[in-house]
Amino acid sequence: MRRVHFQCIKCGSKNSRKTVAVDHKEPVVEVTGKADFNTYISRLFCGIKGLQILCKVCHDAKSKEENRQRRIHKKGKV
């Protein structure tokens, strides 16, 4: 059986399927937190062109940054 490796779109590392995440290019929940239900659904079910492969490290960093931006918007700093 052949091993398949997936390349992270951000850092270029090659990973097994257990160490990658399929990520939405556009966050499903906007960082401003101001999206209607239809926008949420269209982002959630975006199709393959709206997805990307990221290693766990890059995915965690992207998610952390998006959450940081949401907290800033929630506090009204932007």
N, CA, C, O and CB atoms as a CASP TS submission, in Angstrom:
PFRMAT TS
TARGET T0000
AUTHOR 0000-0000-0000
METHOD Language model
MODEL 1
PARENT N/A
ATOM      1  N   MET     1       0.830  -1.175   0.000  1.00  0.00           N
ATOM      2  CA  MET     1       0.000   0.000   0.000  1.00  0.00           C
ATOM      3  C   MET     1       0.885   1.252   0.000  1.00  0.00           C
ATOM      4  O   MET     1       1.833   1.363   0.778  1.00  0.00           O
ATOM      5  CB  MET     1      -0.950  -0.010   1.212  1.00  0.00           C
ATOM      6  N   ARG     2       0.557   2.171  -0.876  1.00  0.00           N
ATOM      7  CA  ARG     2       1.362   3.377  -1.028  1.00  0.00           C
ATOM      8  C   ARG     2       0.913   4.454  -0.048  1.00  0.00           C
ATOM      9  O   ARG     2      -0.281   4.660   0.169  1.00  0.00           O
ATOM     10  CB  ARG     2       1.277   3.900  -2.465  1.00  0.00           C
ATOM     11  N   ARG     3       1.879   5.124   0.529  1.00  0.00           N
ATOM     12  CA  ARG     3       1.566   6.235   1.430  1.00  0.00           C
ATOM     13  C   ARG     3       1.324   7.488   0.611  1.00  0.00           C
ATOM     14  O   ARG     3       2.035   7.767  -0.355  1.00  0.00           O
ATOM     15  CB  ARG     3       2.707   6.464   2.457  1.00  0.00           C
ATOM     16  N   VAL     4       0.321   8.229   1.009  1.00  0.00           N
ATOM     17  CA  VAL     4       0.002   9.488   0.349  1.00  0.00           C
ATOM     18  C   VAL     4       0.363  10.620   1.299  1.00  0.00           C
ATOM     19  O   VAL     4       0.049  10.571   2.488  1.00  0.00           O
ATOM     20  CB  VAL     4      -1.506   9.553  -0.063  1.00  0.00           C
ATOM     21  N   HIS     5       1.018  11.629   0.769  1.00  0.00           N
ATOM     22  CA  HIS     5       1.365  12.794   1.569  1.00  0.00           C
ATOM     23  C   HIS     5       0.691  14.023   0.988  1.00  0.00           C
ATOM     24  O   HIS     5       0.535  14.152  -0.227  1.00  0.00           O
ATOM     25  CB  HIS     5       2.894  12.988   1.633  1.00  0.00           C
ATOM     26  N   PHE     6       0.298  14.912   1.867  1.00  0.00           N
ATOM     27  CA  PHE     6      -0.376  16.141   1.490  1.00  0.00           C
ATOM     28  C   PHE     6       0.536  17.311   1.802  1.00  0.00           C
ATOM     29  O   PHE     6       1.156  17.351   2.865  1.00  0.00           O
ATOM     30  CB  PHE     6      -1.735  16.283   2.220  1.00  0.00           C
ATOM     31  N   GLN     7       0.622  18.263   0.886  1.00  0.00           N
ATOM     32  CA  GLN     7       1.501  19.404   1.071  1.00  0.00           C
ATOM     33  C   GLN     7       0.712  20.595   1.611  1.00  0.00           C
ATOM     34  O   GLN     7      -0.331  20.966   1.073  1.00  0.00           O
ATOM     35  CB  GLN     7       2.195  19.769  -0.250  1.00  0.00           C
ATOM     36  N   CYS     8       1.228  21.175   2.672  1.00  0.00           N
ATOM     37  CA  CYS     8       0.620  22.362   3.268  1.00  0.00           C
ATOM     38  C   CYS     8       0.757  23.530   2.294  1.00  0.00           C
ATOM     39  O   CYS     8       1.849  23.805   1.797  1.00  0.00           O
ATOM     40  CB  CYS     8       1.279  22.703   4.641  1.00  0.00           C
ATOM     41  N   ILE     9      -0.335  24.203   2.029  1.00  0.00           N
ATOM     42  CA  ILE     9      -0.344  25.312   1.080  1.00  0.00           C
ATOM     43  C   ILE     9       0.429  26.526   1.617  1.00  0.00           C
ATOM     44  O   ILE     9       0.875  27.373   0.843  1.00  0.00           O
ATOM     45  CB  ILE     9      -1.786  25.710   0.758  1.00  0.00           C
ATOM     46  N   LYS    10       0.584  26.604   2.937  1.00  0.00           N
ATOM     47  CA  LYS    10       1.248  27.763   3.541  1.00  0.00           C
ATOM     48  C   LYS    10       2.758  27.563   3.692  1.00  0.00           C
ATOM     49  O   LYS    10       3.541  28.386   3.216  1.00  0.00           O
ATOM     50  CB  LYS    10       0.636  28.057   4.900  1.00  0.00           C
ATOM     51  N   CYS    11       3.169  26.488   4.344  1.00  0.00           N
ATOM     52  CA  CYS    11       4.606  26.305   4.624  1.00  0.00           C
ATOM     53  C   CYS    11       5.281  25.313   3.683  1.00  0.00           C
ATOM     54  O   CYS    11       6.509  25.243   3.629  1.00  0.00           O
ATOM     55  CB  CYS    11       4.795  25.840   6.051  1.00  0.00           C
ATOM     56  N   GLY    12       4.480  24.543   2.940  1.00  0.00           N
ATOM     57  CA  GLY    12       5.051  23.606   1.977  1.00  0.00           C
ATOM     58  C   GLY    12       5.462  22.265   2.551  1.00  0.00           C
ATOM     59  O   GLY    12       5.977  21.423   1.816  1.00  0.00           O
ATOM     60  N   SER    13       5.252  22.039   3.833  1.00  0.00           N
ATOM     61  CA  SER    13       5.644  20.762   4.432  1.00  0.00           C
ATOM     62  C   SER    13       4.753  19.637   3.913  1.00  0.00           C
ATOM     63  O   SER    13       3.585  19.849   3.585  1.00  0.00           O
ATOM     64  CB  SER    13       5.570  20.837   5.972  1.00  0.00           C
ATOM     65  N   LYS    14       5.325  18.443   3.846  1.00  0.00           N
ATOM     66  CA  LYS    14       4.570  17.271   3.407  1.00  0.00           C
ATOM     67  C   LYS    14       4.152  16.483   4.635  1.00  0.00           C
ATOM     68  O   LYS    14       4.965  16.217   5.521  1.00  0.00           O
ATOM     69  CB  LYS    14       5.407  16.383   2.431  1.00  0.00           C
ATOM     70  N   ASN    15       2.864  16.107   4.683  1.00  0.00           N
ATOM     71  CA  ASN    15       2.300  15.505   5.874  1.00  0.00           C
ATOM     72  C   ASN    15       1.404  14.329   5.519  1.00  0.00           C
ATOM     73  O   ASN    15       0.902  14.229   4.399  1.00  0.00           O
ATOM     74  CB  ASN    15       1.525  16.537   6.670  1.00  0.00           C
ATOM     75  N   SER    16       1.210  13.438   6.492  1.00  0.00           N
ATOM     76  CA  SER    16       0.240  12.356   6.325  1.00  0.00           C
ATOM     77  C   SER    16      -1.151  12.929   6.569  1.00  0.00           C
ATOM     78  O   SER    16      -1.287  14.053   7.052  1.00  0.00           O
ATOM     79  CB  SER    16       0.539  11.158   7.300  1.00  0.00           C
ATOM     80  N   ARG    17      -2.170  12.168   6.241  1.00  0.00           N
ATOM     81  CA  ARG    17      -3.539  12.677   6.399  1.00  0.00           C
ATOM     82  C   ARG    17      -3.900  12.913   7.859  1.00  0.00           C
ATOM     83  O   ARG    17      -4.834  13.658   8.154  1.00  0.00           O
ATOM     84  CB  ARG    17      -4.532  11.708   5.781  1.00  0.00           C
ATOM     85  N   LYS    18      -3.172  12.290   8.767  1.00  0.00           N
ATOM     86  CA  LYS    18      -3.457  12.476  10.195  1.00  0.00           C
ATOM     87  C   LYS    18      -2.913  13.794  10.724  1.00  0.00           C
ATOM     88  O   LYS    18      -3.311  14.233  11.803  1.00  0.00           O
ATOM     89  CB  LYS    18      -2.874  11.329  10.998  1.00  0.00           C
ATOM     90  N   THR    19      -2.019  14.428   9.994  1.00  0.00           N
ATOM     91  CA  THR    19      -1.405  15.660  10.492  1.00  0.00           C
ATOM     92  C   THR    19      -1.731  16.870   9.622  1.00  0.00           C
ATOM     93  O   THR    19      -1.008  17.865   9.643  1.00  0.00           O
ATOM     94  CB  THR    19       0.095  15.489  10.578  1.00  0.00           C
ATOM     95  N   VAL    20      -2.815  16.786   8.861  1.00  0.00           N
ATOM     96  CA  VAL    20      -3.264  17.934   8.080  1.00  0.00           C
ATOM     97  C   VAL    20      -4.713  18.260   8.414  1.00  0.00           C
ATOM     98  O   VAL    20      -5.431  17.453   9.004  1.00  0.00           O
ATOM     99  CB  VAL    20      -3.108  17.662   6.571  1.00  0.00           C
ATOM    100  N   ALA    21      -5.118  19.445   8.030  1.00  0.00           N
ATOM    101  CA  ALA    21      -6.505  19.879   8.200  1.00  0.00           C
ATOM    102  C   ALA    21      -6.984  20.446   6.869  1.00  0.00           C
ATOM    103  O   ALA    21      -6.232  21.106   6.152  1.00  0.00           O
ATOM    104  CB  ALA    21      -6.639  20.943   9.354  1.00  0.00           C
ATOM    105  N   VAL    22      -8.238  20.180   6.553  1.00  0.00           N
ATOM    106  CA  VAL    22      -8.865  20.817   5.404  1.00  0.00           C
ATOM    107  C   VAL    22      -9.491  22.098   5.942  1.00  0.00           C
ATOM    108  O   VAL    22     -10.388  22.063   6.784  1.00  0.00           O
ATOM    109  CB  VAL    22      -9.941  19.871   4.697  1.00  0.00           C
ATOM    110  N   ASP    23      -9.004  23.222   5.445  1.00  0.00           N
ATOM    111  CA  ASP    23      -9.357  24.526   5.990  1.00  0.00           C
ATOM    112  C   ASP    23     -10.168  25.336   4.985  1.00  0.00           C
ATOM    113  O   ASP    23      -9.931  25.260   3.779  1.00  0.00           O
ATOM    114  CB  ASP    23      -8.098  25.292   6.394  1.00  0.00           C
ATOM    115  N   HIS    24     -11.128  26.113   5.490  1.00  0.00           N
ATOM    116  CA  HIS    24     -11.853  27.063   4.642  1.00  0.00           C
ATOM    117  C   HIS    24     -10.938  28.255   4.388  1.00  0.00           C
ATOM    118  O   HIS    24     -10.405  28.835   5.335  1.00  0.00           O
ATOM    119  CB  HIS    24     -13.208  27.517   5.307  1.00  0.00           C
ATOM    120  N   LYS    25     -10.749  28.627   3.131  1.00  0.00           N
ATOM    121  CA  LYS    25      -9.921  29.790   2.814  1.00  0.00           C
ATOM    122  C   LYS    25     -10.510  31.042   3.453  1.00  0.00           C
ATOM    123  O   LYS    25      -9.788  31.825   4.070  1.00  0.00           O
ATOM    124  CB  LYS    25      -9.796  29.974   1.286  1.00  0.00           C
ATOM    125  N   GLU    26     -11.797  31.230   3.311  1.00  0.00           N
ATOM    126  CA  GLU    26     -12.511  32.323   3.975  1.00  0.00           C
ATOM    127  C   GLU    26     -13.091  31.761   5.263  1.00  0.00           C
ATOM    128  O   GLU    26     -13.743  30.717   5.229  1.00  0.00           O
ATOM    129  CB  GLU    26     -13.641  32.936   3.052  1.00  0.00           C
ATOM    130  N   PRO    27     -12.878  32.415   6.394  1.00  0.00           N
ATOM    131  CA  PRO    27     -13.440  31.889   7.645  1.00  0.00           C
ATOM    132  C   PRO    27     -14.959  31.732   7.539  1.00  0.00           C
ATOM    133  O   PRO    27     -15.643  32.596   6.990  1.00  0.00           O
ATOM    134  CB  PRO    27     -13.086  32.817   8.827  1.00  0.00           C
ATOM    135  N   VAL    28     -15.470  30.636   8.060  1.00  0.00           N
ATOM    136  CA  VAL    28     -16.913  30.401   8.041  1.00  0.00           C
ATOM    137  C   VAL    28     -17.614  31.490   8.840  1.00  0.00           C
ATOM    138  O   VAL    28     -18.632  32.027   8.405  1.00  0.00           O
ATOM    139  CB  VAL    28     -17.257  28.997   8.611  1.00  0.00           C
ATOM    140  N   VAL    29     -17.074  31.815   9.998  1.00  0.00           N
ATOM    141  CA  VAL    29     -17.584  32.915  10.824  1.00  0.00           C
ATOM    142  C   VAL    29     -16.655  34.099  10.588  1.00  0.00           C
ATOM    143  O   VAL    29     -15.465  34.035  10.895  1.00  0.00           O
ATOM    144  CB  VAL    29     -17.654  32.523  12.367  1.00  0.00           C
ATOM    145  N   GLU    30     -17.201  35.171  10.044  1.00  0.00           N
ATOM    146  CA  GLU    30     -16.390  36.347   9.749  1.00  0.00           C
ATOM    147  C   GLU    30     -15.709  36.865  11.006  1.00  0.00           C
ATOM    148  O   GLU    30     -16.253  36.756  12.105  1.00  0.00           O
ATOM    149  CB  GLU    30     -17.248  37.446   9.123  1.00  0.00           C
ATOM    150  N   VAL    31     -14.518  37.428  10.840  1.00  0.00           N
ATOM    151  CA  VAL    31     -13.796  37.944  11.997  1.00  0.00           C
ATOM    152  C   VAL    31     -14.517  39.136  12.611  1.00  0.00           C
ATOM    153  O   VAL    31     -14.323  39.438  13.788  1.00  0.00           O
ATOM    154  CB  VAL    31     -12.377  38.336  11.605  1.00  0.00           C
ATOM    155  N   THR    32     -15.343  39.812  11.829  1.00  0.00           N
ATOM    156  CA  THR    32     -16.133  40.923  12.375  1.00  0.00           C
ATOM    157  C   THR    32     -17.340  40.412  13.143  1.00  0.00           C
ATOM    158  O   THR    32     -17.944  41.151  13.921  1.00  0.00           O
ATOM    159  CB  THR    32     -16.588  41.860  11.253  1.00  0.00           C
ATOM    160  N   GLY    33     -17.694  39.143  12.925  1.00  0.00           N
ATOM    161  CA  GLY    33     -18.850  38.562  13.596  1.00  0.00           C
ATOM    162  C   GLY    33     -20.175  39.053  13.048  1.00  0.00           C
ATOM    163  O   GLY    33     -21.225  38.755  13.617  1.00  0.00           O
ATOM    164  N   LYS    34     -20.146  39.801  11.956  1.00  0.00           N
ATOM    165  CA  LYS    34     -21.355  40.401  11.394  1.00  0.00           C
ATOM    166  C   LYS    34     -21.705  39.736  10.069  1.00  0.00           C
ATOM    167  O   LYS    34     -21.444  40.285   8.999  1.00  0.00           O
ATOM    168  CB  LYS    34     -21.172  41.921  11.201  1.00  0.00           C
ATOM    169  N   ALA    35     -22.289  38.565  10.150  1.00  0.00           N
ATOM    170  CA  ALA    35     -22.707  37.858   8.946  1.00  0.00           C
ATOM    171  C   ALA    35     -24.109  37.325   9.149  1.00  0.00           C
ATOM    172  O   ALA    35     -24.479  36.902  10.244  1.00  0.00           O
ATOM    173  CB  ALA    35     -21.729  36.711   8.601  1.00  0.00           C
ATOM    174  N   ASP    36     -24.874  37.351   8.093  1.00  0.00           N
ATOM    175  CA  ASP    36     -26.210  36.781   8.188  1.00  0.00           C
ATOM    176  C   ASP    36     -26.141  35.270   7.960  1.00  0.00           C
ATOM    177  O   ASP    36     -25.092  34.733   7.604  1.00  0.00           O
ATOM    178  CB  ASP    36     -27.167  37.448   7.167  1.00  0.00           C
ATOM    179  N   PHE    37     -27.251  34.608   8.165  1.00  0.00           N
ATOM    180  CA  PHE    37     -27.308  33.154   8.072  1.00  0.00           C
ATOM    181  C   PHE    37     -26.935  32.657   6.677  1.00  0.00           C
ATOM    182  O   PHE    37     -26.237  31.652   6.548  1.00  0.00           O
ATOM    183  CB  PHE    37     -28.697  32.664   8.441  1.00  0.00           C
ATOM    184  N   ASN    38     -27.392  33.351   5.629  1.00  0.00           N
ATOM    185  CA  ASN    38     -27.094  32.929   4.257  1.00  0.00           C
ATOM    186  C   ASN    38     -25.601  32.995   3.952  1.00  0.00           C
ATOM    187  O   ASN    38     -25.066  32.125   3.266  1.00  0.00           O
ATOM    188  CB  ASN    38     -27.860  33.794   3.263  1.00  0.00           C
ATOM    189  N   THR    39     -24.932  34.020   4.459  1.00  0.00           N
ATOM    190  CA  THR    39     -23.480  34.132   4.278  1.00  0.00           C
ATOM    191  C   THR    39     -22.770  32.996   5.001  1.00  0.00           C
ATOM    192  O   THR    39     -21.839  32.396   4.464  1.00  0.00           O
ATOM    193  CB  THR    39     -22.966  35.498   4.792  1.00  0.00           C
ATOM    194  N   TYR    40     -23.206  32.708   6.202  1.00  0.00           N
ATOM    195  CA  TYR    40     -22.629  31.610   6.984  1.00  0.00           C
ATOM    196  C   TYR    40     -22.754  30.287   6.231  1.00  0.00           C
ATOM    197  O   TYR    40     -21.779  29.543   6.120  1.00  0.00           O
ATOM    198  CB  TYR    40     -23.318  31.506   8.360  1.00  0.00           C
ATOM    199  N   ILE    41     -23.941  29.990   5.715  1.00  0.00           N
ATOM    200  CA  ILE    41     -24.175  28.732   4.995  1.00  0.00           C
ATOM    201  C   ILE    41     -23.349  28.670   3.716  1.00  0.00           C
ATOM    202  O   ILE    41     -22.772  27.627   3.409  1.00  0.00           O
ATOM    203  CB  ILE    41     -25.667  28.573   4.664  1.00  0.00           C
ATOM    204  N   SER    42     -23.282  29.764   2.967  1.00  0.00           N
ATOM    205  CA  SER    42     -22.513  29.744   1.718  1.00  0.00           C
ATOM    206  C   SER    42     -21.021  29.558   1.990  1.00  0.00           C
ATOM    207  O   SER    42     -20.331  28.926   1.191  1.00  0.00           O
ATOM    208  CB  SER    42     -22.744  31.041   0.928  1.00  0.00           C
ATOM    209  N   ARG    43     -20.513  30.090   3.091  1.00  0.00           N
ATOM    210  CA  ARG    43     -19.107  29.887   3.436  1.00  0.00           C
ATOM    211  C   ARG    43     -18.860  28.471   3.955  1.00  0.00           C
ATOM    212  O   ARG    43     -17.811  27.882   3.691  1.00  0.00           O
ATOM    213  CB  ARG    43     -18.664  30.912   4.483  1.00  0.00           C
ATOM    214  N   LEU    44     -19.820  27.933   4.685  1.00  0.00           N
ATOM    215  CA  LEU    44     -19.669  26.591   5.220  1.00  0.00           C
ATOM    216  C   LEU    44     -19.634  25.545   4.105  1.00  0.00           C
ATOM    217  O   LEU    44     -18.811  24.630   4.127  1.00  0.00           O
ATOM    218  CB  LEU    44     -20.801  26.285   6.192  1.00  0.00           C
ATOM    219  N   PHE    45     -20.525  25.689   3.140  1.00  0.00           N
ATOM    220  CA  PHE    45     -20.611  24.752   2.015  1.00  0.00           C
ATOM    221  C   PHE    45     -20.054  25.416   0.761  1.00  0.00           C
ATOM    222  O   PHE    45     -20.768  25.596  -0.226  1.00  0.00           O
ATOM    223  CB  PHE    45     -22.082  24.289   1.783  1.00  0.00           C
ATOM    224  N   CYS    46     -18.786  25.775   0.807  1.00  0.00           N
ATOM    225  CA  CYS    46     -18.154  26.591  -0.226  1.00  0.00           C
ATOM    226  C   CYS    46     -17.729  25.820  -1.470  1.00  0.00           C
ATOM    227  O   CYS    46     -17.475  26.434  -2.507  1.00  0.00           O
ATOM    228  CB  CYS    46     -16.969  27.268   0.345  1.00  0.00           C
ATOM    229  N   GLY    47     -17.646  24.526  -1.399  1.00  0.00           N
ATOM    230  CA  GLY    47     -17.117  23.762  -2.526  1.00  0.00           C
ATOM    231  C   GLY    47     -15.616  23.631  -2.417  1.00  0.00           C
ATOM    232  O   GLY    47     -14.978  24.273  -1.582  1.00  0.00           O
ATOM    233  N   ILE    48     -15.067  22.800  -3.263  1.00  0.00           N
ATOM    234  CA  ILE    48     -13.637  22.461  -3.164  1.00  0.00           C
ATOM    235  C   ILE    48     -12.718  23.652  -3.430  1.00  0.00           C
ATOM    236  O   ILE    48     -11.612  23.702  -2.891  1.00  0.00           O
ATOM    237  CB  ILE    48     -13.305  21.350  -4.138  1.00  0.00           C
ATOM    238  N   LYS    49     -13.147  24.598  -4.241  1.00  0.00           N
ATOM    239  CA  LYS    49     -12.297  25.764  -4.537  1.00  0.00           C
ATOM    240  C   LYS    49     -12.150  26.690  -3.330  1.00  0.00           C
ATOM    241  O   LYS    49     -11.234  27.512  -3.290  1.00  0.00           O
ATOM    242  CB  LYS    49     -12.876  26.548  -5.717  1.00  0.00           C
ATOM    243  N   GLY    50     -13.029  26.566  -2.362  1.00  0.00           N
ATOM    244  CA  GLY    50     -12.955  27.393  -1.165  1.00  0.00           C
ATOM    245  C   GLY    50     -12.211  26.729  -0.024  1.00  0.00           C
ATOM    246  O   GLY    50     -12.182  27.252   1.090  1.00  0.00           O
ATOM    247  N   LEU    51     -11.600  25.560  -0.297  1.00  0.00           N
ATOM    248  CA  LEU    51     -10.887  24.811   0.741  1.00  0.00           C
ATOM    249  C   LEU    51      -9.401  24.740   0.426  1.00  0.00           C
ATOM    250  O   LEU    51      -8.988  24.888  -0.724  1.00  0.00           O
ATOM    251  CB  LEU    51     -11.465  23.394   0.881  1.00  0.00           C
ATOM    252  N   GLN    52      -8.610  24.514   1.455  1.00  0.00           N
ATOM    253  CA  GLN    52      -7.168  24.355   1.291  1.00  0.00           C
ATOM    254  C   GLN    52      -6.640  23.359   2.317  1.00  0.00           C
ATOM    255  O   GLN    52      -7.248  23.133   3.363  1.00  0.00           O
ATOM    256  CB  GLN    52      -6.446  25.715   1.432  1.00  0.00           C
ATOM    257  N   ILE    53      -5.502  22.777   1.994  1.00  0.00           N
ATOM    258  CA  ILE    53      -4.835  21.834   2.906  1.00  0.00           C
ATOM    259  C   ILE    53      -3.787  22.606   3.699  1.00  0.00           C
ATOM    260  O   ILE    53      -2.918  23.263   3.127  1.00  0.00           O
ATOM    261  CB  ILE    53      -4.178  20.632   2.121  1.00  0.00           C
ATOM    262  N   LEU    54      -3.881  22.516   5.024  1.00  0.00           N
ATOM    263  CA  LEU    54      -2.886  23.117   5.900  1.00  0.00           C
ATOM    264  C   LEU    54      -2.394  22.062   6.884  1.00  0.00           C
ATOM    265  O   LEU    54      -3.163  21.209   7.327  1.00  0.00           O
ATOM    266  CB  LEU    54      -3.469  24.348   6.649  1.00  0.00           C
ATOM    267  N   CYS    55      -1.105  22.127   7.224  1.00  0.00           N
ATOM    268  CA  CYS    55      -0.610  21.257   8.295  1.00  0.00           C
ATOM    269  C   CYS    55      -1.243  21.739   9.600  1.00  0.00           C
ATOM    270  O   CYS    55      -1.745  22.861   9.670  1.00  0.00           O
ATOM    271  CB  CYS    55       0.976  21.274   8.381  1.00  0.00           C
ATOM    272  N   LYS    56      -1.221  20.908  10.614  1.00  0.00           N
ATOM    273  CA  LYS    56      -1.854  21.258  11.894  1.00  0.00           C
ATOM    274  C   LYS    56      -1.260  22.539  12.484  1.00  0.00           C
ATOM    275  O   LYS    56      -1.987  23.349  13.060  1.00  0.00           O
ATOM    276  CB  LYS    56      -1.700  20.105  12.896  1.00  0.00           C
ATOM    277  N   VAL    57       0.045  22.726  12.346  1.00  0.00           N
ATOM    278  CA  VAL    57       0.706  23.905  12.912  1.00  0.00           C
ATOM    279  C   VAL    57       0.190  25.176  12.237  1.00  0.00           C
ATOM    280  O   VAL    57      -0.157  26.143  12.915  1.00  0.00           O
ATOM    281  CB  VAL    57       2.245  23.798  12.755  1.00  0.00           C
ATOM    282  N   CYS    58       0.139  25.175  10.904  1.00  0.00           N
ATOM    283  CA  CYS    58      -0.341  26.353  10.169  1.00  0.00           C
ATOM    284  C   CYS    58      -1.838  26.572  10.400  1.00  0.00           C
ATOM    285  O   CYS    58      -2.287  27.713  10.513  1.00  0.00           O
ATOM    286  CB  CYS    58      -0.058  26.197   8.660  1.00  0.00           C
ATOM    287  N   HIS    59      -2.607  25.485  10.472  1.00  0.00           N
ATOM    288  CA  HIS    59      -4.045  25.614  10.718  1.00  0.00           C
ATOM    289  C   HIS    59      -4.303  26.202  12.102  1.00  0.00           C
ATOM    290  O   HIS    59      -5.152  27.080  12.258  1.00  0.00           O
ATOM    291  CB  HIS    59      -4.742  24.246  10.584  1.00  0.00           C
ATOM    292  N   ASP    60      -3.578  25.726  13.094  1.00  0.00           N
ATOM    293  CA  ASP    60      -3.742  26.250  14.452  1.00  0.00           C
ATOM    294  C   ASP    60      -3.374  27.736  14.512  1.00  0.00           C
ATOM    295  O   ASP    60      -4.048  28.520  15.180  1.00  0.00           O
ATOM    296  CB  ASP    60      -2.876  25.448  15.446  1.00  0.00           C
ATOM    297  N   ALA    61      -2.301  28.117  13.808  1.00  0.00           N
ATOM    298  CA  ALA    61      -1.877  29.519  13.799  1.00  0.00           C
ATOM    299  C   ALA    61      -2.924  30.388  13.100  1.00  0.00           C
ATOM    300  O   ALA    61      -3.227  31.484  13.572  1.00  0.00           O
ATOM    301  CB  ALA    61      -0.505  29.667  13.101  1.00  0.00           C
ATOM    302  N   LYS    62      -3.476  29.916  11.990  1.00  0.00           N
ATOM    303  CA  LYS    62      -4.511  30.658  11.259  1.00  0.00           C
ATOM    304  C   LYS    62      -5.754  30.818  12.129  1.00  0.00           C
ATOM    305  O   LYS    62      -6.318  31.909  12.214  1.00  0.00           O
ATOM    306  CB  LYS    62      -4.871  29.939   9.933  1.00  0.00           C
ATOM    307  N   SER    63      -6.179  29.743  12.770  1.00  0.00           N
ATOM    308  CA  SER    63      -7.360  29.790  13.635  1.00  0.00           C
ATOM    309  C   SER    63      -7.137  30.728  14.813  1.00  0.00           C
ATOM    310  O   SER    63      -8.035  31.483  15.189  1.00  0.00           O
ATOM    311  CB  SER    63      -7.710  28.385  14.143  1.00  0.00           C
ATOM    312  N   LYS    64      -5.946  30.684  15.395  1.00  0.00           N
ATOM    313  CA  LYS    64      -5.628  31.552  16.529  1.00  0.00           C
ATOM    314  C   LYS    64      -5.692  33.023  16.117  1.00  0.00           C
ATOM    315  O   LYS    64      -6.223  33.851  16.856  1.00  0.00           O
ATOM    316  CB  LYS    64      -4.232  31.216  17.090  1.00  0.00           C
ATOM    317  N   GLU    65      -5.159  33.346  14.952  1.00  0.00           N
ATOM    318  CA  GLU    65      -5.188  34.723  14.467  1.00  0.00           C
ATOM    319  C   GLU    65      -6.617  35.182  14.177  1.00  0.00           C
ATOM    320  O   GLU    65      -6.983  36.308  14.514  1.00  0.00           O
ATOM    321  CB  GLU    65      -4.329  34.857  13.209  1.00  0.00           C
ATOM    322  N   GLU    66      -7.424  34.324  13.559  1.00  0.00           N
ATOM    323  CA  GLU    66      -8.827  34.669  13.294  1.00  0.00           C
ATOM    324  C   GLU    66      -9.577  34.910  14.605  1.00  0.00           C
ATOM    325  O   GLU    66     -10.360  35.855  14.702  1.00  0.00           O
ATOM    326  CB  GLU    66      -9.519  33.547  12.480  1.00  0.00           C
ATOM    327  N   ASN    67      -9.351  34.081  15.596  1.00  0.00           N
ATOM    328  CA  ASN    67      -9.999  34.254  16.904  1.00  0.00           C
ATOM    329  C   ASN    67      -9.537  35.529  17.595  1.00  0.00           C
ATOM    330  O   ASN    67     -10.328  36.197  18.261  1.00  0.00           O
ATOM    331  CB  ASN    67      -9.716  33.051  17.801  1.00  0.00           C
ATOM    332  N   ARG    68      -8.263  35.870  17.442  1.00  0.00           N
ATOM    333  CA  ARG    68      -7.738  37.118  18.006  1.00  0.00           C
ATOM    334  C   ARG    68      -8.446  38.318  17.370  1.00  0.00           C
ATOM    335  O   ARG    68      -8.835  39.259  18.062  1.00  0.00           O
ATOM    336  CB  ARG    68      -6.200  37.217  17.787  1.00  0.00           C
ATOM    337  N   GLN    69      -8.606  38.272  16.048  1.00  0.00           N
ATOM    338  CA  GLN    69      -9.292  39.358  15.352  1.00  0.00           C
ATOM    339  C   GLN    69     -10.757  39.452  15.782  1.00  0.00           C
ATOM    340  O   GLN    69     -11.290  40.556  15.900  1.00  0.00           O
ATOM    341  CB  GLN    69      -9.200  39.157  13.834  1.00  0.00           C
ATOM    342  N   ARG    70     -11.412  38.325  16.016  1.00  0.00           N
ATOM    343  CA  ARG    70     -12.804  38.330  16.489  1.00  0.00           C
ATOM    344  C   ARG    70     -12.910  38.992  17.860  1.00  0.00           C
ATOM    345  O   ARG    70     -13.830  39.770  18.110  1.00  0.00           O
ATOM    346  CB  ARG    70     -13.361  36.891  16.552  1.00  0.00           C
ATOM    347  N   ARG    71     -11.953  38.678  18.756  1.00  0.00           N
ATOM    348  CA  ARG    71     -11.964  39.288  20.092  1.00  0.00           C
ATOM    349  C   ARG    71     -11.788  40.802  20.003  1.00  0.00           C
ATOM    350  O   ARG    71     -12.441  41.548  20.732  1.00  0.00           O
ATOM    351  CB  ARG    71     -10.856  38.681  20.970  1.00  0.00           C
ATOM    352  N   ILE    72     -10.912  41.253  19.114  1.00  0.00           N
ATOM    353  CA  ILE    72     -10.692  42.690  18.936  1.00  0.00           C
ATOM    354  C   ILE    72     -11.977  43.355  18.458  1.00  0.00           C
ATOM    355  O   ILE    72     -12.380  44.388  18.993  1.00  0.00           O
ATOM    356  CB  ILE    72      -9.541  42.953  17.933  1.00  0.00           C
ATOM    357  N   HIS    73     -12.622  42.764  17.449  1.00  0.00           N
ATOM    358  CA  HIS    73     -13.879  43.336  16.936  1.00  0.00           C
ATOM    359  C   HIS    73     -14.972  43.308  17.990  1.00  0.00           C
ATOM    360  O   HIS    73     -15.773  44.238  18.083  1.00  0.00           O
ATOM    361  CB  HIS    73     -14.346  42.578  15.690  1.00  0.00           C
ATOM    362  N   LYS    74     -15.006  42.261  18.772  1.00  0.00           N
ATOM    363  CA  LYS    74     -16.042  42.130  19.810  1.00  0.00           C
ATOM    364  C   LYS    74     -15.885  43.221  20.867  1.00  0.00           C
ATOM    365  O   LYS    74     -16.873  43.747  21.378  1.00  0.00           O
ATOM    366  CB  LYS    74     -15.974  40.734  20.475  1.00  0.00           C
ATOM    367  N   LYS    75     -14.651  43.552  21.184  1.00  0.00           N
ATOM    368  CA  LYS    75     -14.384  44.598  22.178  1.00  0.00           C
ATOM    369  C   LYS    75     -14.567  46.000  21.599  1.00  0.00           C
ATOM    370  O   LYS    75     -14.537  46.988  22.333  1.00  0.00           O
ATOM    371  CB  LYS    75     -12.967  44.450  22.726  1.00  0.00           C
ATOM    372  N   GLY    76     -14.756  46.082  20.286  1.00  0.00           N
ATOM    373  CA  GLY    76     -14.985  47.378  19.660  1.00  0.00           C
ATOM    374  C   GLY    76     -13.729  48.171  19.399  1.00  0.00           C
ATOM    375  O   GLY    76     -13.776  49.394  19.262  1.00  0.00           O
ATOM    376  N   LYS    77     -12.606  47.484  19.331  1.00  0.00           N
ATOM    377  CA  LYS    77     -11.330  48.181  19.109  1.00  0.00           C
ATOM    378  C   LYS    77     -11.076  48.464  17.636  1.00  0.00           C
ATOM    379  O   LYS    77     -10.158  49.212  17.298  1.00  0.00           O
ATOM    380  CB  LYS    77     -10.182  47.360  19.671  1.00  0.00           C
ATOM    381  N   VAL    78     -11.881  47.874  16.753  1.00  0.00           N
ATOM    382  CA  VAL    78     -11.695  48.113  15.314  1.00  0.00           C
ATOM    383  C   VAL    78     -12.980  48.624  14.725  1.00  0.00           C
ATOM    384  O   VAL    78     -13.047  48.891  13.525  1.00  0.00           O
ATOM    385  CB  VAL    78     -11.240  46.830  14.581  1.00  0.00           C
TER
END
